[in-house]
Amino acid sequence: LGVHTGDSIVVAPSQTLSNSEYFRLRATALKVVRHLGIVGECNIQYALHPHSEKFCIIEVNARLSRSSALASKATGYPLAYVATKLALGHDLVSIRNSVTGTTTACFEPSLDYCVVKVPRWDMRKFQRVSTKLGSAMKSVGEVMAIGRSFEEAIQKAVRMVEPNLAGLEGVPLEVRATTANREFDSDEDDETKRLETRLRVPNDRRLFAVQLAFERGYDVDKVHEMTRIDKWFLAKLRRIARLRLALESPPEALAPAFDDSPGPARRGIESLGRDTLLALKQAGFSDAQLARYTKCAEARVRRARLACGVKPVVKQIDTLGGEVPARTNYLYMTYHGSASDVGHSDRAVVVLGCGAYCIGSSVEFDWCAVSCVRQCRASGYRAVVVNYNPETVSTDYDVSDRLYFEELSVERVLDIYEHETAWGLVVSVGGQIPNNLSKPLHDRGVHVLGTSPDDIERAEDRHKFSAMLDEIEVDQPAWRELQSPQDAAAFADRVGYPVLVR
């Protein structure tokens, strides 16, 4: 059966199903729900043979599922709301489409954008847990990214699921010699064999192994042979790898990577030109990535990009592919467009959400964010939420005045803050991810509400906090920031046990 849907990367709308396959599965679904007498929500899981139209039904659930929230927010179609109305005796024709406000709920959503869902795993916190993926779901959360191209959306999703990453890049392979991961430890001295094992065996780092393979010169056919991932997706991932390699190569290598490049580019972010910068941003590259590739500061990339007029536009999720005017406040940003669908807000307060669920962080921060939004609106401010977790209440578009389904990064929060001409920003209700953004955003002129970012940093930074305790003469235990088990053992021997390790 392959990998569980909850542990799979999901792309909508379907990019690789033929019309015949799509309509066969659709027709079967309608027959099943009519035969079973389903009223309201239902989800069906299929297994489809990749080289023929043979398929089977794995299971049918006459209920909402974790995928329902994703499907609802990916399309803008409120599945739980409509299912409840149907259960109460209403019909689809009488239920209004809350996104357009004029059409009915009796339609199939049409998407003029690309949605990518990537699972979040926390298996690496445990030594005896196998990172191999199969029919049993292991993910603890998920992120949802929206763009106008697959490359733009997948790079967004990678930054969402792992905020410490600047984008989709090959990550060097580590050796985890544990009993549970023997499938990755064979031939551990041969890095090529370890890479190919990670390509063949589905695991939580497989996407980065695919990218590493492309960066090392593997072609699409070879990676497809080892992974069985559809060549359409592999070709898109290979393009991301080729663009990165072109930027990191000598200047004369850059031009062939861009269809519209007039000739060899000079080294330096300012010399790339508007068309090249736009192509890179449309492929999902962040300012942080471009800064590293061109060996300059991220702020310099942003200045050069804005000076060229390369900035994202705001688009609405409208469920009908732009065929009917939308009234929704459900938004995302993209570089594939010439004009924004909405203007700025008056008296806007931007509230940063919690990001993906993980071990140690769950619905408590979502409750905090929703409570903050409610109070902002009650106090006469327009509440603008930024979050990318489809499992939260804060990403319901009717909770706030505007919802941006976007990444929580300095670059993107600045884009939203400037577009909205916001009055202030709240970082304290979403947990550690938005809290980490407070100082860099403050340094760039953002008005952070509540505790000063300088004081947040004094509390968060162990060295500054320790210096403050010494200054005000408050006792503190001996402590050290150590880089190896040997250093930790030596420190413990010196100060004596018991010791606390974080």
C-alpha positions in Angstrom: 0.0 0.0 0.0 3.0 2.3 0.2 3.2 5.3 2.5 0.2 6.4 4.6 -1.5 9.6 3.2 -0.8 11.4 6.5 2.9 10.7 6.0 2.9 11.7 2.3 3.5 15.0 0.5 0.1 15.9 -1.0 -0.3 18.3 -3.9 -3.6 19.9 -5.1 -4.9 20.1 -7.7 -3.7 16.8 -9.0 -0.7 17.3 -11.2 -0.1 13.7 -12.5 -3.4 12.0 -12.9 -4.8 11.7 -16.4 -8.3 12.9 -17.2 -9.4 9.3 -17.5 -7.9 8.3 -14.1 -9.4 11.3 -12.4 -12.9 10.9 -13.7 -12.9 7.1 -13.1 -12.0 7.7 -9.4 -14.6 10.6 -9.2 -17.4 8.4 -10.7 -16.5 5.6 -8.4 -16.7 7.9 -5.4 -20.2 9.1 -6.3 -21.4 5.5 -6.7 -20.0 4.6 -3.3 -21.5 7.4 -1.4 -24.9 6.9 -3.1 -24.8 3.1 -2.4 -23.9 3.6 1.2 -26.4 6.4 1.8 -23.8 8.9 2.9 -25.1 12.3 4.2 -22.5 14.9 4.8 -18.8 14.2 5.0 -17.0 11.2 3.6 -13.5 10.4 2.6 -12.3 7.5 0.3 -8.7 6.3 0.0 -7.7 4.6 -3.2 -4.7 2.6 -4.3 -4.1 3.4 -8.0 -1.6 1.4 -10.1 1.0 3.8 -11.6 1.1 2.2 -15.0 -2.5 1.2 -15.6 -5.9 2.3 -14.6 -6.4 -0.5 -12.1 -7.4 0.7 -8.7 -8.9 -0.5 -5.4 -10.6 1.2 -2.5 -8.5 0.9 0.7 -11.1 2.3 3.0 -14.2 4.5 3.2 -14.8 6.7 6.2 -18.2 8.3 6.7 -16.8 11.0 8.9 -14.4 14.0 8.9 -10.7 13.1 9.1 -7.4 14.9 9.5 -7.3 15.3 5.7 -10.7 17.1 5.8 -9.2 20.2 7.4 -6.5 20.2 4.7 -8.9 19.7 1.9 -11.2 22.4 3.2 -8.5 25.0 3.6 -6.7 24.0 0.4 -9.9 24.6 -1.6 -11.7 27.2 0.5 -14.7 24.9 0.6 -15.9 24.6 4.3 -16.4 20.8 4.4 -17.4 20.6 8.1 -19.8 23.5 7.8 -21.5 22.1 4.7 -21.6 18.6 6.2 -23.4 19.9 9.3 -25.9 21.8 7.2 -26.6 18.6 5.2 -27.0 16.6 8.4 -29.6 19.2 9.6 -31.7 18.6 6.5 -30.5 21.4 4.1 -29.6 20.6 0.5 -26.5 21.8 -1.4 -28.4 24.2 -3.6 -29.8 26.1 -0.6 -26.4 26.5 1.1 -24.5 29.6 0.1 -20.8 29.6 -0.9 -19.3 31.6 1.9 -16.3 32.6 -0.2 -18.2 34.2 -3.1 -21.3 35.2 -1.2 -23.4 34.8 -4.4 -23.1 31.2 -5.6 -24.3 28.0 -4.0 -22.3 25.2 -2.2 -23.4 22.8 -5.0 -20.1 22.9 -7.0 -16.7 21.4 -7.2 -13.8 23.8 -6.2 -11.6 25.0 -9.0 -8.0 26.0 -8.1 -5.9 28.5 -9.9 -3.0 28.0 -7.5 -1.0 25.0 -6.2 -1.2 23.7 -2.7 1.5 21.5 -1.1 1.1 19.6 2.2 4.2 18.4 3.9 4.0 16.3 7.1 6.0 17.2 10.3 7.8 14.3 12.0 9.5 14.4 15.4 11.0 10.9 15.2 14.6 12.2 15.4 14.0 13.0 19.1 14.1 9.3 19.8 17.0 6.9 19.4 15.0 3.6 19.0 12.3 4.8 16.6 12.6 3.8 13.0 12.4 6.7 10.6 11.2 4.4 7.8 7.7 5.3 6.5 4.9 2.8 5.6 1.2 2.2 6.0 1.2 3.3 9.7 1.1 7.1 10.2 4.0 8.6 12.2 3.7 12.3 11.6 2.6 14.6 14.5 1.5 17.6 12.4 1.6 19.1 8.9 2.0 22.4 7.0 0.2 23.7 4.0 1.8 26.0 1.5 0.1 27.9 -1.4 1.8 29.3 -4.5 1.2 29.7 -8.2 3.8 27.0 -9.1 4.9 23.7 -7.6 8.4 25.0 -7.0 7.2 28.1 -5.2 4.9 26.0 -3.0 7.3 23.2 -2.1 10.1 25.6 -1.1 7.6 27.5 1.1 6.5 24.2 2.7 10.0 23.2 3.5 10.6 26.5 5.3 7.3 26.0 7.2 8.0 22.5 8.4 11.6 23.3 9.4 12.0 27.0 10.2 15.7 26.7 10.5 16.0 25.9 6.8 16.1 28.6 4.2 14.5 26.4 1.5 14.7 23.1 -0.3 18.4 22.0 -0.5 20.2 18.7 -0.3 21.2 18.0 3.4 24.4 16.1 4.1 23.7 12.5 5.2 24.3 11.7 8.8 24.9 8.2 10.1 22.5 7.0 12.8 23.8 3.7 14.0 20.8 2.6 15.9 19.0 -0.7 16.0 15.8 0.8 14.6 17.5 2.3 11.6 19.6 -0.5 10.3 18.1 0.0 6.8 20.1 3.2 6.6 23.3 2.0 8.2 24.5 -0.6 5.6 27.7 0.4 3.9 27.9 3.5 6.1 31.4 4.3 5.0 30.2 4.6 1.4 28.2 7.8 1.2 26.9 7.1 -2.3 25.4 3.8 -1.2 23.9 5.5 1.9 22.3 8.2 -0.4 20.9 5.6 -2.7 19.5 3.6 0.3 17.7 6.7 1.5 16.3 7.2 -2.0 15.0 3.6 -2.2 13.6 3.3 1.4 10.8 5.9 2.2 11.9 7.9 5.3 11.3 11.3 6.9 14.4 12.8 5.1 13.8 11.4 1.7 12.9 14.7 0.0 16.3 16.1 1.0 18.0 13.0 -0.2 16.3 13.5 -3.6 17.5 17.1 -3.7 21.0 16.0 -2.7 21.0 13.5 -5.5 20.1 16.1 -8.1 22.7 18.5 -6.7 25.3 15.7 -7.2 24.4 15.2 -10.8 21.8 12.4 -10.8 19.3 12.6 -13.7 15.5 12.3 -13.4 15.4 8.7 -14.8 18.0 7.4 -12.2 16.2 9.0 -9.3 12.8 7.8 -10.6 14.2 4.2 -10.8 15.2 4.3 -7.1 12.2 6.2 -5.7 9.3 5.6 -8.1 8.3 9.2 -7.6 6.5 10.6 -10.6 8.9 12.1 -13.1 6.8 15.3 -13.3 7.7 16.1 -9.6 11.3 15.0 -10.0 11.7 17.4 -13.0 10.5 20.3 -10.9 12.8 19.4 -8.0 15.7 19.0 -10.4 15.0 22.5 -11.7 15.4 23.9 -8.2 18.7 22.1 -7.8 19.9 23.4 -11.1 19.1 27.0 -10.2 20.9 26.7 -7.0 24.0 25.2 -8.6 24.0 27.9 -11.3 24.0 30.7 -8.6 26.9 29.1 -6.8 28.9 28.5 -9.9 31.1 31.0 -11.8 29.1 33.8 -13.4 29.2 32.4 -17.0 27.3 29.3 -15.8 24.3 31.3 -14.7 22.9 32.3 -18.1 22.0 28.8 -19.4 19.9 28.1 -16.3 17.5 30.9 -17.2 15.5 30.9 -20.3 15.2 34.7 -20.4 18.8 35.5 -19.4 20.5 37.7 -22.1 24.0 36.5 -21.3 26.6 35.8 -18.6 25.8 37.5 -15.3 28.3 39.3 -13.2 28.8 38.2 -9.5 26.7 40.1 -7.0 23.0 40.2 -6.1 22.6 43.7 -7.7 23.9 42.4 -11.1 21.5 39.5 -11.5 18.9 41.8 -13.0 15.1 42.0 -12.6 14.2 39.0 -14.8 16.6 36.6 -13.1 15.6 37.7 -9.6 11.9 37.3 -10.5 12.5 33.8 -11.9 14.4 32.8 -8.7 11.6 34.1 -6.5 8.9 32.4 -8.7 10.9 29.2 -8.1 10.5 29.7 -4.3 13.9 30.8 -3.3 14.0 32.9 -0.2 16.1 36.1 0.3 18.2 34.1 2.9 19.0 31.5 0.2 20.0 34.1 -2.4 22.1 35.9 0.2 24.1 32.7 1.0 24.5 31.8 -2.7 25.8 35.3 -3.6 27.7 35.8 -0.3 26.0 38.9 0.9 23.6 39.9 3.7 19.9 39.0 3.6 19.0 42.7 4.0 21.1 43.5 1.0 19.1 41.0 -1.1 15.8 42.5 0.0 17.0 46.1 -0.9 18.2 44.9 -4.3 15.0 43.0 -4.9 12.7 45.9 -4.0 14.9 48.3 -6.0 14.1 46.2 -9.0 10.4 46.2 -8.3 10.4 42.4 -7.5 7.9 42.1 -4.7 5.1 39.5 -4.0 1.5 40.2 -4.7 -1.5 39.2 -2.5 -4.0 36.7 -4.0 -7.3 35.4 -2.7 -8.5 31.9 -2.4 -11.8 32.1 -4.3 -12.8 28.4 -4.9 -13.9 29.1 -8.5 -10.6 29.8 -10.2 -11.3 33.5 -10.6 -14.5 32.9 -12.6 -16.7 34.6 -9.9 -15.6 37.7 -7.9 -14.6 36.6 -4.4 -15.3 38.4 -1.1 -13.0 36.3 1.0 -10.3 37.5 3.3 -8.4 34.2 2.8 -5.0 35.2 1.3 -1.6 34.1 0.2 1.4 35.7 -1.4 3.1 34.8 -4.7 5.6 36.2 -7.2 3.4 35.0 -10.1 1.2 38.0 -10.6 1.3 41.7 -11.5 -1.3 43.1 -9.0 -2.7 42.3 -5.6 -6.4 41.3 -5.1 -6.7 43.4 -1.9 -5.4 46.7 -0.6 -4.0 47.6 2.8 -6.0 47.5 6.1 -6.7 50.4 8.5 -5.6 50.0 12.1 -4.3 46.5 11.4 -2.7 44.3 14.0 -0.7 41.3 12.7 -0.9 38.2 14.9 1.6 35.5 14.3 0.4 31.9 14.8 2.0 28.8 16.1 3.2 27.0 12.9 3.1 23.2 12.7 2.2 21.0 15.7 5.1 19.0 17.1 6.0 17.1 20.3 5.7 19.7 23.1 3.6 22.2 21.2 -0.1 21.8 20.3 -3.4 23.5 20.5 -2.6 25.7 23.5 -0.9 28.3 21.2 -3.8 28.2 18.8 -6.1 29.0 21.7 -3.9 31.9 22.6 -3.8 33.3 19.1 -7.6 33.0 18.6 -8.2 34.8 22.0 -5.8 37.5 20.9 -7.6 38.0 17.6 -11.0 38.2 19.3 -9.7 40.9 21.7 -8.1 42.9 18.9 -11.4 42.9 16.9 -13.4 43.8 20.0 -11.0 46.7 20.6 -11.6 48.2 17.2 -8.5 46.9 15.4 -8.4 44.8 12.2 -6.9 41.4 13.1 -4.6 39.9 10.5 -3.4 36.3 11.2 -0.3 34.7 9.7 -0.1 31.0 10.1 0.3 27.8 7.9 -1.1 25.0 10.1 -4.4 23.7 8.5 -5.3 21.9 11.7 -5.8 25.1 13.7 -8.9 27.4 14.4 -6.7 30.4 13.8 -6.5 29.4 10.1 -10.3 29.5 9.7 -10.8 32.5 7.5 -13.9 33.7 9.4 -12.0 34.0 12.7 -10.0 37.1 11.7 -10.4 40.1 9.4 -7.7 38.7 7.1 -5.9 35.4 7.1 -2.5 34.9 5.3 -1.7 31.2 4.8 2.0 32.0 4.8 5.3 31.1 6.3 6.6 32.6 9.5 9.9 34.1 8.4 11.4 37.6 8.7 11.1 38.0 4.9 7.4 37.1 4.6 6.2 38.8 7.8 7.9 42.0 6.6 6.1 41.6 3.2 2.7 41.2 4.9 3.4 44.0 7.5 4.3 46.4 4.8 1.5 45.5 2.5 -1.1 45.9 5.3 0.6 49.1 6.6 0.0 47.5 10.0 0.0 49.5 13.2 1.6 46.7 15.3 2.6 43.0 15.5 1.9 40.4 18.1 4.6 37.7 18.5 3.8 36.4 22.0 0.8 34.1 21.4 2.3 31.7 18.9 5.1 30.0 20.8 8.8 29.9 20.1 8.7 30.3 16.3 7.2 33.8 16.2 9.1 34.8 19.4 12.4 34.1 17.6 11.3 36.6 15.0 10.8 39.5 17.4 14.3 41.0 17.5 15.1 40.8 13.7 11.7 42.3 12.9 12.1 45.0 15.6 15.5 45.9 14.1 13.8 46.4 10.7 11.3 48.9 12.1 8.4 46.7 12.9 6.3 47.9 15.9 6.2 44.8 18.2 3.4 45.1 20.7 3.9 44.0 24.3 7.3 43.2 25.8 10.2 44.9 24.1 12.1 42.6 21.7 15.3 43.7 23.5 13.8 42.4 26.8 12.6 39.2 25.1 16.2 38.6 23.9 17.6 39.3 27.4 15.2 36.6 28.8 15.8 34.1 25.9 19.6 34.4 25.5 21.3 32.4 28.2 24.5 34.6 28.2 22.6 37.9 28.4 20.2 36.5 31.1 23.2 35.2 33.1 24.9 38.6 32.8 21.7 40.4 34.0 21.5 38.1 37.1 25.1 38.9 37.9 24.4 42.6 37.5 21.4 42.6 39.9 23.2 40.2 42.2 20.9 37.2 41.9 22.5 33.8 42.6 22.5 31.3 39.7 23.9 27.8 39.5 27.1 27.2 37.5 26.3 26.5 33.9 28.0 26.1 30.5 27.0 25.8 26.9 28.8 22.7 25.7 29.3 21.1 22.3 30.3 17.5 23.2 29.5 14.7 25.7 33.1 14.8 26.8 32.9 18.5 27.7 29.6 17.8 29.5 31.1 15.0 31.6 34.1 17.1 32.5 31.9 20.0 33.6 29.7 17.7 35.6 32.8 16.2 37.4 34.0 19.7 38.2 30.7 21.1 39.7 29.4 17.8 41.1 26.2 15.9 40.7 23.2 16.3 40.3 23.3 18.2 37.0 20.4 19.3 34.7 21.0 18.8 31.0 18.9 20.7 28.3 
